[in-house]
Amino acid sequence: MAAPKRGRSASAQSKPGRSLALILIAIAALTGGMFASGNTTPRLGIDLAGGTSITLQAENEPGQPNAINKTNMDTAVAIMNRRVNGLGVSETEVQTQGSKNIIVNIPKGTNSAEARKQVGTTAKLYFRPVLAQEASAGATASASPSASASGSSSASPSTSPSSSASSSQKATGSSSASPSSSATSQGRAVTDALKAGSTASSSASASSSASPSATSSADASASAAASKLEAEYTALDCSKTTQRATAGKSAKPSDTTVACGKIDDVWYKYVLGPARVDGTDVKKAQAVFDTQGASGWQVQMTFTGSGSKKFADVTGELAKNASQPTNEFGIVLDGEVVSSPTVSQSITGGSAEISGSFTQTEAQSLANVLSYGALPLSFRTESVTTVTAALGGQQLHAGLLAGAIGLALVIIYLVAFYRGLSLVAIPSLLVSAALTYTIMSLLGPTIHFALNLPAVCGAIVAIGITADSFIVFFERIRDEIREGRTLRPAVERAWPRARRTILVSDFVSFLAAAVLFIVTVGKVQGFAFTLGLTTVLDVVVVFFFTKPLMTLLARRKFFASGHKWSGLDPKGLGAKAPLRRTRRPAGPVAGPVDPKEA
């Protein structure tokens, strides 16, 4: 008679200690990593930790009265989401409210203040030629501009204003001359710059028009525009917040405009020509630290193919101007000059750098908004509300209390119905809880996972999923005992069928969590993520802890003998007799029966 097969199941049965050691080592490693990283508690979402809620209202762009539509609003939401996620702020909710409003909920965190600053930043970037520049009235011009730009050409262009120009700017800002004389000199400088631009524009118009009256009209229009801009520039005081908020904000890319810019803590005012390169020509931007020079943090930009040509053309034209500031170009972000480098040669190669007195946060923020593009709309901040964690804390307390009551009821049920088998189920629940807690704590700094109230609900639901897996396994074992088998073979025969049922059940649960995570946004994703995570951990615990532990306990007399408190009492389960099937011994072969003896 062939010997029974003792395959992989027998081998696994003989060494359950390995699986137990493996999962305990994993728990120890995760716990050690949690304490080593300093993140001993899960990161909390805005509903539990508090934060800031910002209401933004969309505004139409100049010349685009119908810009506020669903497509542009959805695009703005997507860009805002990418910006805050680029800063490492998770659990931020960005969603539309009505047709014009966007609500942004930002939890407390390291970069939450910067995120509040960036969500409403339009990030419209333009490179404009500088026509006039000086320290604003009232500013203390203690330092000259130090912003710079460089290309990838072999010879680096000059990157800072000359000392004579700087001295002139400082003298203008701190001059003891009367305001009227200062204003007059400012006006002449601006007028000369504007007339130069206007003359070129008028010549182009005249050459394309056969009517002398059209030429005269163009000259008159340009002169009027120059006078108006001259008055704006003379009156502009960039040291005043109210004036900075409006200077150049409504200008079109094709307009000549005034603007403000802060360089080395000094406010400068500018007259800027029409934009020659814009943010759509920037392919990539990143913040880097200059380890070779003294410029510190800077933003490196890579242009697109057409952007590279535009940038080379404009820098080539500016390099022909020998005097400042007409050999500078202003890098303008949302109407404010962030840098005004001097150019001495055409910058080719498709890359440039913005450098100056940037801190790491400022450089990263600028690179972040440039990388993800400009918003299709301008937004006005309607309200900024601080969200306290008081309400969320009460709800969390109630949720944890409900979870504790549910867990206690599950344990009472296991002890009352399964008795000794609860020594398998309760430690399995504790192992599952330990794995869930440590992994959630580690996911906070790694993928910015934040625990919110729906995520807590997902963890509570997972208690039932995990308990259900134990019950399936226990009932399969009991069915085998009812068939008359002893405990050790009953455990091994029950496991394949229980394993199949557990895997199918957990797969359905995980699939539902995955679909929910993909099709939803905001807090519901937290529920789906937690549900999916705990479902995967349920499979790990059942395979590497519950089954090996049950195998070890089946070797103990308390369980193997079917003690009435073990939960595996054959009589209590209604097992068939005999408990062990034995083959009846074969007797001597009887010969033929004599009819007479019968």
C-alpha positions as CSV (number, residue, x, y, z in Angstrom):
1,M,0.0,0.0,0.0
2,A,1.4,3.4,-1.0
3,A,2.5,5.7,1.8
4,P,0.4,8.9,2.3
5,K,1.8,12.0,0.6
6,R,3.5,14.4,3.0
7,G,4.0,17.5,0.8
8,R,4.4,21.1,1.5
9,S,1.6,21.2,4.1
10,A,3.4,18.7,6.3
11,S,6.6,20.6,6.0
12,A,4.8,23.9,7.0
13,Q,3.1,22.0,9.8
14,S,6.4,20.9,11.3
15,K,7.9,24.4,11.5
16,P,5.2,26.9,12.5
17,G,7.7,28.7,14.8
18,R,9.4,30.2,11.7
19,S,6.3,32.0,10.6
20,L,5.7,33.3,14.2
21,A,9.3,34.5,14.5
22,L,9.0,36.2,11.1
23,I,6.0,38.3,12.0
24,L,7.3,39.1,15.4
25,I,10.6,40.3,13.9
26,A,8.5,42.5,11.5
27,I,6.6,44.1,14.3
28,A,9.8,44.7,16.2
29,A,11.4,46.3,13.1
30,L,8.4,48.5,12.4
31,T,8.2,49.6,16.1
32,G,11.9,50.4,16.1
33,G,11.6,52.4,12.9
34,M,8.7,54.3,14.4
35,F,10.6,55.3,17.5
36,A,13.8,56.0,15.5
37,S,11.9,58.4,13.2
38,G,10.4,60.2,16.1
39,N,6.9,59.7,14.7
40,T,5.3,57.7,17.5
41,T,1.7,58.7,16.7
42,P,-0.1,58.8,13.4
43,R,-0.4,62.1,11.6
44,L,-3.8,63.7,12.1
45,G,-6.0,65.3,9.5
46,I,-7.6,68.7,9.7
47,D,-10.8,67.4,11.4
48,L,-8.7,66.0,14.3
49,A,-5.7,68.3,14.4
50,G,-7.3,71.5,13.3
51,G,-6.0,73.8,10.5
52,T,-7.2,76.6,8.2
53,S,-10.1,76.9,5.8
54,I,-9.7,79.4,3.0
55,T,-12.5,80.6,0.7
56,L,-11.3,81.9,-2.7
57,Q,-13.4,83.7,-5.2
58,A,-12.6,83.7,-8.9
59,E,-12.2,86.9,-10.9
60,N,-12.3,87.4,-14.6
61,E,-9.0,88.2,-16.3
62,P,-8.7,91.6,-18.1
63,G,-10.2,91.2,-21.6
64,Q,-11.7,87.7,-20.8
65,P,-15.2,88.3,-19.4
66,N,-16.2,84.7,-19.7
67,A,-13.1,83.1,-18.2
68,I,-15.0,81.8,-15.1
69,N,-16.4,78.4,-16.3
70,K,-16.4,74.9,-15.1
71,T,-13.3,73.9,-17.1
72,N,-11.1,76.7,-15.7
73,M,-12.4,76.1,-12.2
74,D,-11.6,72.4,-12.4
75,T,-8.1,73.2,-13.8
76,A,-7.5,75.6,-10.9
77,V,-8.5,72.9,-8.4
78,A,-6.1,70.4,-10.0
79,I,-3.2,72.9,-10.0
80,M,-3.8,73.9,-6.4
81,N,-3.8,70.3,-5.3
82,R,-0.5,69.6,-7.1
83,R,1.0,72.7,-5.5
84,V,0.2,71.8,-1.9
85,N,1.2,68.2,-2.5
86,G,4.5,69.4,-4.0
87,L,5.1,71.1,-0.6
88,G,4.5,67.8,1.3
89,V,1.1,68.8,2.7
90,S,-1.4,65.9,2.6
91,E,-5.0,65.7,3.5
92,T,-5.5,69.1,2.0
93,E,-9.0,69.4,0.5
94,V,-9.5,71.6,-2.5
95,Q,-13.0,71.7,-3.9
96,T,-15.3,74.0,-5.7
97,Q,-18.3,75.6,-4.1
98,G,-20.9,77.1,-6.4
99,S,-19.7,78.5,-9.7
100,K,-17.1,81.0,-8.5
101,N,-15.7,79.8,-5.1
102,I,-13.0,77.3,-4.2
103,I,-12.7,76.0,-0.6
104,V,-9.3,75.0,0.6
105,N,-8.9,73.1,3.9
106,I,-5.3,72.9,5.0
107,P,-4.3,70.9,8.2
108,K,-1.7,72.1,10.6
109,G,1.8,71.1,9.5
110,T,5.3,72.2,8.8
111,N,4.5,73.7,5.4
112,S,0.8,74.7,6.0
113,A,1.7,78.4,6.2
114,E,3.4,78.3,2.8
115,A,0.5,76.2,1.4
116,R,-1.9,78.9,2.4
117,K,0.2,81.4,0.5
118,Q,0.4,79.3,-2.6
119,V,-3.1,78.1,-3.1
120,G,-4.3,81.5,-4.3
121,T,-1.1,82.5,-6.2
122,T,-2.0,82.9,-9.8
123,A,1.7,82.3,-10.8
124,K,1.7,84.2,-14.1
125,L,5.3,84.5,-15.0
126,Y,6.6,87.1,-17.5
127,F,10.1,88.2,-18.6
128,R,9.8,91.9,-19.4
129,P,12.6,94.4,-20.4
130,V,13.3,97.0,-17.7
131,L,12.8,100.6,-19.0
132,A,13.3,102.4,-15.7
133,Q,14.2,101.4,-12.1
134,E,14.9,103.1,-8.8
135,A,14.6,102.6,-5.1
136,S,11.1,103.5,-4.1
137,A,10.5,106.7,-2.1
138,G,10.6,105.9,1.6
139,A,12.8,102.8,1.2
140,T,16.1,102.5,2.8
141,A,18.4,101.6,-0.1
142,S,21.2,100.0,1.9
143,A,22.0,97.4,-0.6
144,S,22.0,97.2,-4.4
145,P,20.0,94.5,-6.2
146,S,21.8,91.2,-6.2
147,A,19.5,89.0,-8.2
148,S,21.1,87.3,-11.1
149,A,20.4,85.2,-14.1
150,S,22.7,83.0,-16.1
151,G,22.4,80.7,-19.0
152,S,24.1,77.6,-20.1
153,S,26.4,79.4,-22.5
154,S,30.1,78.9,-22.1
155,A,30.7,82.5,-21.0
156,S,28.5,83.7,-18.1
157,P,27.0,87.1,-18.6
158,S,27.4,89.8,-16.1
159,T,24.9,89.1,-13.3
160,S,24.7,92.2,-11.2
161,P,24.2,95.9,-11.7
162,S,27.4,98.0,-11.9
163,S,28.5,100.0,-8.9
164,S,27.7,103.2,-10.6
165,A,24.2,102.2,-11.3
166,S,23.8,100.9,-7.7
167,S,25.1,104.2,-6.3
168,S,22.7,106.1,-8.5
169,Q,19.8,104.0,-7.2
170,K,20.9,104.5,-3.6
171,A,21.3,108.2,-4.1
172,T,17.9,108.5,-5.5
173,G,16.3,106.6,-2.6
174,S,18.2,108.6,0.1
175,S,18.6,111.9,-1.6
176,S,18.2,115.1,0.3
177,A,16.9,116.9,-2.7
178,S,13.4,118.2,-2.5
179,P,10.5,115.8,-3.5
180,S,9.6,118.0,-6.4
181,S,13.1,117.9,-8.0
182,S,13.3,114.2,-7.4
183,A,10.0,113.7,-9.0
184,T,11.0,115.9,-12.0
185,S,14.2,113.8,-12.6
186,Q,12.2,110.6,-12.3
187,G,9.7,111.9,-14.7
188,R,12.3,112.8,-17.3
189,A,13.9,109.4,-17.1
190,V,10.6,107.6,-17.5
191,T,9.5,109.9,-20.3
192,D,12.7,109.2,-22.3
193,A,12.3,105.5,-21.8
194,L,8.7,105.5,-22.8
195,K,9.2,107.7,-25.8
196,A,11.9,105.3,-27.1
197,G,9.4,102.5,-27.0
198,S,6.6,104.6,-28.3
199,T,8.7,105.8,-31.2
200,A,9.5,102.3,-32.3
201,S,5.8,101.3,-32.0
202,S,4.7,104.4,-34.0
203,S,7.2,103.7,-36.7
204,A,5.9,100.2,-37.2
205,S,2.4,101.5,-37.3
206,A,3.4,104.2,-39.9
207,S,5.1,101.8,-42.1
208,S,2.1,99.6,-42.3
209,S,-0.3,102.5,-42.9
210,A,-0.6,104.7,-45.9
211,S,-2.5,107.4,-44.1
212,P,-0.5,110.2,-42.4
213,S,-3.5,110.9,-40.1
214,A,-3.1,107.3,-38.8
215,T,0.5,107.9,-38.0
216,S,-0.4,111.2,-36.2
217,S,-3.1,109.4,-34.3
218,A,-0.7,106.6,-33.2
219,D,1.8,109.2,-32.1
220,A,-0.8,111.1,-30.0
221,S,-2.0,107.8,-28.5
222,A,1.5,106.7,-27.6
223,S,2.2,110.1,-26.1
224,A,-0.9,110.0,-23.9
225,A,-0.1,106.5,-22.7
226,A,3.5,107.6,-21.9
227,S,2.2,110.6,-19.9
228,K,-0.3,108.4,-18.0
229,L,2.4,105.8,-17.1
230,E,4.8,108.6,-16.2
231,A,2.3,109.9,-13.7
232,E,1.7,106.4,-12.2
233,Y,5.5,105.8,-11.9
234,T,6.1,109.1,-10.2
235,A,3.3,108.6,-7.7
236,L,4.1,104.9,-7.0
237,D,5.6,104.2,-3.5
238,C,6.4,100.5,-3.3
239,S,7.1,100.8,0.4
240,K,3.3,101.0,0.9
241,T,1.4,97.8,0.9
242,T,-1.7,99.3,-0.6
243,Q,0.1,100.6,-3.6
244,R,2.1,97.3,-4.1
245,A,-1.2,95.4,-4.1
246,T,-2.4,97.1,-7.3
247,A,0.8,98.1,-9.2
248,G,0.9,96.2,-12.5
249,K,-1.6,93.6,-11.4
250,S,-4.1,94.3,-14.2
251,A,-1.6,94.8,-17.0
252,K,-1.8,92.6,-20.1
253,P,1.3,90.9,-21.4
254,S,1.4,93.3,-24.3
255,D,1.2,96.4,-22.1
256,T,4.0,98.6,-20.8
257,T,3.4,98.8,-17.0
258,V,4.8,99.7,-13.6
259,A,5.6,97.2,-11.0
260,C,7.3,96.8,-7.6
261,G,10.0,94.4,-6.5
262,K,11.9,93.7,-3.3
263,I,15.6,92.9,-3.5
264,D,17.8,92.6,-0.4
265,D,15.0,94.1,1.8
266,V,14.8,97.1,-0.5
267,W,11.7,98.0,-2.4
268,Y,12.3,99.1,-6.0
269,K,9.8,100.5,-8.5
270,Y,10.1,99.7,-12.2
271,V,8.8,100.6,-15.6
272,L,8.6,97.4,-17.6
273,G,8.1,96.8,-21.4
274,P,5.8,94.3,-23.0
275,A,6.4,90.6,-22.0
276,R,8.8,88.8,-24.3
277,V,8.8,85.4,-22.6
278,D,6.1,83.9,-20.3
279,G,5.6,81.1,-17.9
280,T,4.2,78.7,-20.5
281,D,7.7,78.7,-22.1
282,V,9.2,77.2,-18.9
283,K,9.4,73.5,-19.1
284,K,10.8,72.7,-15.6
285,A,11.8,74.6,-12.5
286,Q,13.6,73.4,-9.4
287,A,15.2,74.9,-6.3
288,V,19.0,74.2,-5.9
289,F,21.7,75.5,-3.5
290,D,24.7,77.0,-5.2
291,T,27.6,75.3,-3.5
292,Q,30.2,76.9,-5.8
293,G,29.3,80.6,-5.5
294,A,27.8,83.0,-3.0
295,S,24.3,83.2,-4.4
296,G,22.9,80.6,-2.1
297,W,19.5,79.2,-3.0
298,Q,18.4,79.7,-6.6
299,V,15.7,78.5,-9.0
300,Q,16.9,76.8,-12.1
301,M,14.6,76.9,-15.1
302,T,14.6,74.9,-18.4
303,F,12.8,76.4,-21.3
304,T,10.8,74.7,-24.0
305,G,12.1,74.8,-27.6
306,S,10.2,78.0,-28.5
307,G,10.9,79.5,-25.1
308,S,14.7,78.9,-25.6
309,K,14.6,81.0,-28.8
310,K,12.5,83.7,-27.2
311,F,14.9,84.0,-24.2
312,A,18.0,84.0,-26.5
313,D,16.5,86.8,-28.6
314,V,15.5,89.1,-25.8
315,T,18.7,88.7,-23.9
316,G,20.6,89.3,-27.1
317,E,18.7,92.6,-27.6
318,L,19.2,93.7,-24.0
319,A,22.9,93.0,-24.1
320,K,23.3,95.7,-26.9
321,N,22.3,98.3,-24.4
322,A,25.3,99.6,-22.5
323,S,23.6,101.5,-19.7
324,Q,21.4,100.4,-16.9
325,P,18.6,99.6,-16.4
326,T,17.9,99.2,-20.1
327,N,20.2,96.1,-20.2
328,E,18.1,94.4,-17.5
329,F,15.1,92.2,-17.7
330,G,12.5,91.9,-15.0
331,I,11.3,88.4,-13.9
332,V,7.7,89.2,-13.0
333,L,5.5,86.8,-11.0
334,D,1.9,87.9,-10.5
335,G,2.7,91.5,-11.2
336,E,5.7,91.7,-8.8
337,V,9.3,91.7,-9.9
338,V,11.1,88.9,-8.1
339,S,14.4,89.5,-9.9
340,S,16.0,92.1,-12.3
341,P,19.3,90.7,-13.6
342,T,21.7,92.5,-15.9
343,V,22.5,90.9,-19.3
344,S,25.8,91.3,-21.1
345,Q,25.3,88.7,-23.8
346,S,22.7,86.5,-25.4
347,I,21.8,83.5,-23.2
348,T,21.4,80.4,-25.2
349,G,21.1,76.7,-24.3
350,G,17.5,76.7,-23.1
351,S,18.2,77.3,-19.3
352,A,18.4,80.1,-16.9
353,E,18.7,80.7,-13.2
354,I,16.9,83.1,-10.8
355,S,19.1,83.9,-7.9
356,G,19.2,86.5,-5.1
357,S,18.4,86.7,-1.5
358,F,16.2,83.6,-1.5
359,T,15.7,81.4,1.6
360,Q,15.3,77.7,1.0
361,T,11.5,78.0,1.5
362,E,11.2,80.9,-0.9
363,A,13.2,79.2,-3.6
364,Q,11.2,75.9,-3.3
365,S,8.0,77.8,-3.3
366,L,8.9,79.7,-6.5
367,A,10.1,76.6,-8.2
368,N,6.9,74.8,-7.1
369,V,4.5,77.3,-8.6
370,L,6.5,77.6,-11.8
371,S,6.6,73.8,-12.2
372,Y,2.9,73.3,-12.0
373,G,1.9,76.3,-14.1
374,A,-0.2,79.3,-13.7
375,L,-3.8,79.3,-12.6
376,P,-6.3,80.0,-15.4
377,L,-8.0,82.5,-13.2
378,S,-7.2,85.1,-10.6
379,F,-8.6,84.6,-7.1
380,R,-9.5,86.9,-4.3
381,T,-9.3,85.6,-0.7
382,E,-12.8,86.0,0.7
383,S,-12.2,84.5,4.1
384,V,-9.6,82.7,6.2
385,T,-11.0,80.6,9.1
386,T,-9.1,78.8,11.7
387,V,-10.5,75.3,12.3
388,T,-10.1,74.0,15.8
389,A,-9.7,70.4,16.7
390,A,-12.3,70.6,19.5
391,L,-15.2,69.2,17.5
392,G,-13.1,66.6,15.8
393,G,-11.6,65.6,19.1
394,Q,-15.0,65.0,20.6
395,Q,-16.0,62.9,17.5
396,L,-12.7,61.0,17.7
397,H,-13.4,60.3,21.4
398,A,-16.8,59.0,20.5
399,G,-15.5,57.0,17.7
400,L,-12.7,55.4,19.8
401,L,-15.3,54.6,22.5
402,A,-17.5,52.9,20.0
403,G,-14.6,51.0,18.7
404,A,-13.6,49.9,22.2
405,I,-17.1,48.8,22.9
406,G,-17.3,46.9,19.6
407,L,-13.9,45.2,20.3
408,A,-15.0,44.3,23.9
409,L,-18.2,42.7,22.5
410,V,-16.2,40.7,19.9
411,I,-13.8,39.5,22.7
412,I,-16.8,38.5,24.9
413,Y,-18.4,36.6,22.1
414,L,-15.1,34.8,21.3
415,V,-14.6,33.8,24.9
416,A,-18.2,32.7,25.5
417,F,-18.6,30.8,22.2
418,Y,-15.1,29.6,21.3
419,R,-13.7,29.5,24.9
420,G,-10.0,28.3,24.6
421,L,-9.8,29.3,20.9
422,S,-10.0,32.9,22.1
423,L,-6.3,32.4,23.1
424,V,-5.7,32.4,19.3
425,A,-8.2,35.1,18.3
426,I,-7.3,37.8,20.9
427,P,-3.5,37.7,20.3
428,S,-4.2,37.8,16.5
429,L,-6.3,40.9,17.0
430,L,-3.5,42.5,19.1
431,V,-0.9,41.7,16.4
432,S,-3.2,43.2,13.7
433,A,-3.7,46.4,15.8
434,A,0.1,46.7,16.4
435,L,0.9,46.4,12.7
436,T,-1.8,48.9,11.8
437,Y,-0.7,51.5,14.3
438,T,3.0,51.3,13.5
439,I,2.4,51.4,9.7
440,M,0.1,54.4,10.0
441,S,2.7,56.2,12.1
442,L,5.4,55.5,9.5
443,L,3.2,56.5,6.6
444,G,2.7,60.0,7.9
445,P,6.2,61.3,7.1
446,T,6.7,59.0,4.1
447,I,3.6,59.4,2.0
448,H,2.0,62.1,4.1
449,F,-0.9,59.9,5.2
450,A,-3.1,61.6,7.8
451,L,-5.6,59.9,10.0
452,N,-9.0,61.5,9.9
453,L,-12.4,60.5,11.3
454,P,-13.4,58.3,8.2
455,A,-10.0,56.6,8.4
456,V,-10.8,55.8,12.1
457,C,-14.1,54.3,11.0
458,G,-12.2,52.2,8.4
459,A,-10.0,50.8,11.2
460,I,-13.1,50.0,13.3
461,V,-14.7,48.2,10.4
462,A,-11.5,46.2,10.1
463,I,-12.1,44.6,13.5
464,G,-15.1,42.8,12.1
465,I,-13.2,41.7,9.0
466,T,-10.3,40.3,11.0
467,A,-12.6,38.5,13.5
468,D,-14.5,37.0,10.6
469,S,-11.4,35.4,9.3
470,F,-10.8,33.7,12.6
471,I,-14.3,32.4,12.8
472,V,-14.1,30.9,9.3
473,F,-11.0,29.0,10.3
474,F,-12.4,27.9,13.7
475,E,-15.6,26.6,12.2
476,R,-13.7,24.6,9.5
477,I,-11.7,22.9,12.3
478,R,-14.9,22.2,14.2
479,D,-16.5,20.6,11.1
480,E,-13.5,18.3,10.8
481,I,-13.8,17.3,14.4
482,R,-17.5,16.6,13.9
483,E,-16.5,14.2,11.1
484,G,-14.6,12.2,13.8
485,R,-11.0,13.4,13.3
486,T,-8.6,14.4,16.1
487,L,-7.4,17.9,16.4
488,R,-4.0,17.9,14.7
489,P,-5.2,16.4,11.4
490,A,-8.4,18.5,11.7
491,V,-6.4,21.7,11.7
492,E,-4.4,20.7,8.6
493,R,-7.5,19.5,6.7
494,A,-9.5,22.6,7.7
495,W,-6.8,25.1,6.7
496,P,-6.9,24.8,2.8
497,R,-10.7,25.3,2.7
498,A,-10.7,28.1,5.3
499,R,-7.8,29.8,3.5
500,R,-9.7,29.8,0.2
501,T,-12.7,31.4,1.8
502,I,-10.6,34.0,3.7
503,L,-8.8,35.0,0.5
504,V,-12.0,35.4,-1.5
505,S,-13.6,37.5,1.3
506,D,-10.6,39.7,1.7
507,F,-10.2,40.2,-2.0
508,V,-13.8,41.5,-2.3
509,S,-13.2,43.8,0.6
510,F,-9.9,45.1,-0.9
511,L,-11.4,45.5,-4.3
512,A,-14.3,47.6,-2.8
513,A,-11.7,49.8,-0.9
514,A,-9.6,50.3,-4.1
515,V,-12.6,51.3,-6.2
516,L,-13.7,53.7,-3.4
517,F,-10.2,55.2,-3.2
518,I,-10.0,55.8,-6.9
519,V,-13.5,57.3,-7.5
520,T,-13.7,59.5,-4.4
521,V,-11.9,62.5,-3.1
522,G,-11.1,64.1,0.3
523,K,-11.9,62.3,3.6
524,V,-13.6,59.3,2.0
525,Q,-10.3,58.3,0.5
526,G,-9.0,58.1,4.1
527,F,-11.7,55.5,4.9
528,A,-10.9,53.6,1.7
529,F,-7.1,53.6,2.3
530,T,-7.5,52.4,5.9
531,L,-9.9,49.7,4.9
532,G,-7.6,48.4,2.2
533,L,-4.6,48.5,4.5
534,T,-6.2,46.6,7.3
535,T,-7.6,44.0,4.8
536,V,-4.1,43.3,3.5
537,L,-2.9,43.1,7.1
538,D,-5.7,40.6,7.9
539,V,-4.3,38.2,5.3
540,V,-0.7,38.6,6.7
541,V,-1.9,38.0,10.3
542,V,-4.0,34.9,9.5
543,F,-1.3,33.3,7.4
544,F,1.8,34.1,9.5
545,F,0.3,34.3,13.0
546,T,-3.1,32.7,13.5
547,K,-2.5,29.5,11.5
548,P,1.0,28.8,13.0
549,L,-0.3,29.6,16.5
550,M,-3.2,27.2,16.1
551,T,-0.8,24.5,14.9
552,L,1.3,24.8,18.0
553,L,-1.7,24.8,20.4
554,A,-3.1,21.7,18.7
555,R,0.0,19.9,20.1
556,R,-1.0,20.8,23.7
557,K,-2.9,18.3,25.7
558,F,-5.5,20.9,26.7
559,F,-6.7,21.3,23.1
560,A,-5.7,17.9,21.7
561,S,-7.7,16.0,24.3
562,G,-10.8,18.1,23.6
563,H,-11.1,19.7,27.0
564,K,-14.6,21.1,27.5
565,W,-13.1,24.6,27.9
566,S,-11.0,24.3,24.8
567,G,-13.8,25.1,22.5
568,L,-13.1,21.8,20.7
569,D,-14.9,19.3,22.9
570,P,-16.0,16.5,20.5
571,K,-19.0,15.6,22.6
572,G,-20.1,19.2,22.8
573,L,-19.7,19.5,19.0
574,G,-21.7,16.3,18.3
575,A,-18.8,14.4,16.8
576,K,-19.3,11.0,15.2
577,A,-18.0,7.9,16.9
578,P,-15.4,6.5,16.8
579,L,-13.2,9.5,17.0
580,R,-10.4,7.7,15.3
581,R,-11.2,5.3,12.5
582,T,-9.3,2.0,12.7
583,R,-9.1,-0.9,10.4
584,R,-10.6,-4.2,11.8
585,P,-7.8,-6.8,12.2
586,A,-8.0,-9.6,9.6
587,G,-8.7,-13.1,11.1
588,P,-7.8,-16.7,9.8
589,V,-9.4,-17.6,6.5
590,A,-12.3,-20.0,7.1
591,G,-12.4,-23.1,5.0
592,P,-15.5,-24.6,3.2
593,V,-18.3,-25.4,5.6
594,D,-19.4,-29.1,5.8
595,P,-23.1,-29.4,5.1
596,K,-23.4,-32.0,7.8
597,E,-21.8,-29.7,10.4
598,A,-24.2,-27.0,9.4
